[in-house]
Amino acid sequence: MFGNIRRRLFSTVGWSRQLVNPYGNNPTRKSQVEQAVTNFAKTSKLEARGADEAEILSTEHVGGSNPNEPNHVTVAFRDSAGNHITTRHVPV
């Protein structure tokens, strides 16, 4: 379903196929972002809501509709059948 999938304790964290080689020059940052998504799924109770997969839709950015929002990535969370649960900004 996703390119670049990595198994985590809670689920699968993958990157959107539209993001070609995200953080290719900085694998440490890529790993940090993936870990932030995993932690967010656990601490925000998305795991309890059935989140089994997380697809990172963007690289790190700020703002959007709220210019004071901290750096984050946009992530779609899905259950094990691939059904959408929610899309959230995950601080990184």
MOJOTA-V961311 format. One record per helix or strand of 2 or more residues. SS is the DSSP state (hx for helix, st for strand). FROM is the first residue (numbers start at 1). TO is the last residue. If there is no record, write none. Layout:
SS,FROM,TO
SS,FROM,TO
//
This chain:
st,3,7
st,12,15
hx,27,43
st,53,56
st,72,78
st,84,91
//
